[in-house]
Amino acid sequence: MLLLFLVFTMLISSCLGSVKINISELISMITYYTGISNVRHFQEQQAAVFLNIRLPRVLRGGMIGAALGVSGAAIQGLFRNPLAEPGLIGISSGATLFAVLMIVLEIGVFKTLKGNLGSYALSISAFIGAGITTMIVHRIAMKNGKTNITSLLLSGIAINALAYAFIGLLTYLASDAQLRNITFWNLGSLGGANWQSVSILLPFVLIPLVALPFLSKSLNTLALGESQAIHMGVAVKQIKTFVVVLSTMAVGASVAVAGTIGFIGLIIPHILRMAFTSDHRLVIPGSALLGAALLTLADLVARTIVSPAELPIGILTAMIGTPFFIYIIISERNKKHIP
């Protein structure tokens, strides 16, 4: 069902926009360019828009939505808390900070990184930044080898504040051209997608999407508590490392190409748990599918609701996600009062 919903949203998003493409024309393009048919029932302009603008954007949006969704599900499973989310524990802010450092400074190690890695430099830099901030947050929250959830969230808030303070400082130092790029990171956007950006993002997203579902059984066991999981043979420290590294890879790369897009990793796993089950064998792959579908749908709304202008998708996800986040907080608070 989620797969069908994803296919539907991708088809609709590919068809709607300033250049209209109906389903029959879309099918004709697919069959013509795949060699199935020699008949053309579409215009050259439609083909150019679909192949060079819409399809890369839809694919990139789908990958980012899947990355954020699956990372959110894994992080929540690891910390056994529905409020844990990549953005709340410093992954997004760290990735953004290092991306902004790459944009503004372009000196020293950042210049060397860009020279050696080319187009991949920004993604690698964002991944490094996400990893560093996540390690700091995780270290602060550790006590006697165990992670305290309250400390995790509070330290995440503190590190986020510090990261955005440095981002503010870099914004003050930036030139006009750099300032436009920084604004892009802060608001989030899927605009400017091309096949190069899709190819850059693909390995960073594909590895977590393939690997994280294999940790589902261990995360189910971890829900019983760390001590119980250890007694049942789960390598808790290794699972924590794998989840944090894979989530950091997915979110860091997503931030590198699209900026900060909040709340997808928070609300998607929660929707699935409320609607279906808490079994991570279903929640993790389901979060990837639903995250891809909803971000694709959100991007469609963002680029059509104020047409011909485009609403930054980070604004839209924040407007939708914030009330849902408040709802989760109230729900969790009320549960604690139930005997």
N, C-alpha and C positions, 0 to 999 in steps of 0.2 A: 504493500500500500504506500509506504513512504517512497519507494523507488518510483512508483507511478506518479506520485505527487511531484517528485523532483523532475521527472521527464516533462510533465505538464508545465511546470513553472519555467523550465528552460525553453520550451517551445514558445510559450507566450512571450517571454522576455525577448526571444530572438525575433519575433514578429512585430512587436509594438514599438513605436518610436516615431520620430519625425518622418522617416521613410517607412511606409506601411508595407508589410509583407504578409499575405494571407497564407494559410496552411498549405494550399495546393501549390503555391509558388515556392514555398519553403521545401516541400517534398520534391518538386521539380529540380530545384538547385542541388539537393542532396543526391538524387539519382543521376543527374547530369555530371556532376563533378566526381562522383564515385565510379562513373563508367557504366552504370546500370542501364541508362537510357541516353539516347542522342537527341531527345526532344527537349526544347527550351520553352518553358512557359513563364518566363520571368525577364525583367529588364536588366541591362548591364549595371545600372545604378543600384538596383536592389542587391545584385550579386556582390558588388563592391562593398556596400554597406554591411551585408551579412558576413562576408568572409574576412574583412579587414577590421571591422569595428565591433559588430554585435557578438559574433561567435567567440572571439578572444575575451571579450568582456564577460560574457555569460560563463565561459569556462573558468576564468580567473575568479569570478564571484562565487561560483560553485565550489572551487577548491578552497578558497578562503573560508567560506561558511562551514565547509566540512572540517577544516583544520581547527577552527575556533570551537565548533560543536564537540568534536571528539576530544579536544584538549580539556574543555570544561568538564566533560563527563569523567575523564580520567582523574583530573585534579580533585573533583568532588568525591570520587570514590576513594582516592588515596587518603584524603583528610577527613572522610566520613562526615562531611558537612555540606549542605546545599548552598551555603553562602560562599564557599571557596570557589574562586574563579580566576583565570589567568591574569585578568586586569587587576584584581584585588590583592594579589600576592607579588606584584612587581614585575611580571613578565612583560606586559605591554609598555609600561613606563620605561623600563630599562632598554627595550628594543627601540623605542622612540628616541630616547636620549642619545644612544649611540648612532642612530641614523642622523639625528640633527648634528652631532659632532662631526660625522662624515661630511655633511653638507656645508657646515660653516667653517670648520677649521682646515680640512684638507692638508694637514701637515703631519710630519712624523710618521707614525705607524699607520695612520689613516691614508696618507698619500701612498705609502708603500703597498698597503692592502689594495687600494684602487688600481695601482699600476700592475700588480701581479694577478689580480682576479677579475679585473674589468667589470663587466655587468653584474657579476656575482658579489662584488665587494660590499654593496649596501646590504644585501641579505645576510652575508657573513657577519658584518658589523652589527646588525640588529640582533642576530642570533647570539653573538658574544655578549652584547649588552643585556639581553634578556637572561642569559645564563648567570651573569655576575650578580644582577639584582636578586634573582631567585635564590641563588646560593646564600646571599647575605640575609635575606628574609628567613630562609629555612634555618640558618645557623642561629639567628636571634631567637627563633621560636623553639629551639632544641633545649631540652633539659633532661639530664640523665639518660641520654640516648633516645628520648621520646619527643614527639612534636606536640606542643600545646596549641590547640586550635585557636584559642583566644589570642595568644601571643602571636600566632601566625598572621591573623587578620590585622591586629594592631600594628605589628611591624611592617606589614604590607602597606598599610595606610601611611606610615611614617616614611618608608622608602619611596612610595609614590610621590609624596609631598616634596621630598628632597630632590627626586629626579626632575619633577616639573619646575622646581625652583631653578635648577641648572638650565633646563630648557628655556625658561624665561630669560635667564642671563644671556644665553646664546642668541635668543631672539633679539635682545637689545643690541647685541654686537653684529647682527647679520646685516648684509646688504639688502637692497630691495629685491633682487632676484632670489637670494637665499631666503628672504622672509616669506616670499610666496610659496617656496617649497616647504618651509616649516609649517605654514598655515595648512598646507595639504596634509601633513602628518597629524596635526592636532584635530582636524575635522573628519578625516577619513574620506576616501573616494575610490571608486572603481573606474573612474574616467582615465583616458589615456592608455587603455589596455591594448596590447599588441601581442603578436606571437612570441616575441622575444621575452616579454615579461611572464608569459605563461610557461615557457620552457625553463626560465630561471626559478619560478615558484614550484614547479612540478616535483623535483626530487625532495625538496624540503617538506612538502606536504605528503607525498606518496609514502615515504618511509614511516612516519607516525600513523598514517591511516592503515597501513598493513600490519605494523607491529603492535599497536595498542590493543586491538581486539584479542591478541594472544595473552594479554595480561588480565583478561576479564575474570577468569576463574580465581586468580590470586586476589583480585580486588573484592570479589564476593566473600572470600574467606576473611579478608582484612576487615570487612564490615563487622565481624564478630569481636574485633579488638586486636591490637598488636600482639598481646601475650598469647591469646588463643590461636592467632594465625601462625605464630612461631612454633607453638606446640603441634600444629597440624602440618608442619613442614614447609611453610611459606618463607622464602628468603626476603624478609620485609625490607631490609636495607637496600637490597638489589632492586626490588620492585619500586621503592621510592626513587632510586636513582634513574631507573628506566623511564618512569612516568614523567619525572621532572625534565629530563633531557629531551625526551620525545615531544612533550608539550611545549617546551621552550623552542625547539626547532620549528614546530608548526606555527606557533604564534609569532615568533621572531621574524620568520620569513613573510608572514601575512602582513605584519606591521610595516616591513620594509617596502612592500610593493603597494600597499593600500592605505597606510596610515593607521591610526587608532580607531578601531570599530568595536565599541563596547557592548557588553551585555549578551552577545550571542552565546558565549560559552557559559553564561549563568543560567539563562532562561530555557535553552533548548533541552538540556538533560532533565531539568525540573518538569517540563511539559511531558516528557516521555515517562517519567516516574509516576506522575499523577494520572496519566492516561492509560498506561500499560503495566509496567513492572519495574522493580528496582534491580532486576538481574542485569549485571553489567554485560553479560553475553549478548543481550539485546539493546541495552541502553547505549553502549559505546558505538556499535555500528549504526544504530538508529539515530544517534546524535549527529553522526557524520552526514547521513542522508537528509535529515530534517534541517540541520544547519545550512547545508548547501541550498536546499529548496527555499528556506525563508530568507536567506541573504540575497539570493537571486530575485526573489519577489520584492524584497525591500529596495533593491537597486532599481528595479523596474519602476516602483513608485517614486523613488528619488529623482529619476531622470525624466519623468513624465508629469509629475504633479505641478511643477512650476515651469513647464516647457514654455519657451525654448531654453530657459536657464536650467540649472541642475542643482538640486538640494544635496549637500554633502551627506553621504549615507551615515556617517557617524552621528550626525544630529538626529536623524530619523531613528536609528537604533536606540539612542539614549532616551528619546522621547517615549518610545514604546517600552524600553527595558526598565527605566527608573520606577514607574508605577508597579511593574511586576516584581522588582526587587523589594520594594516596600511591602508588597503583599507577602513575599516569602518571609521577610523579617517578622511581620505580625503573626503569620501562621506558626513559625517556629516558637515565638514567644508564648502564644496561646497553648501550644502543645505541652510546654513545661508546667502549665498550671492544671493539666489533666492528671488526676491521680491514677 
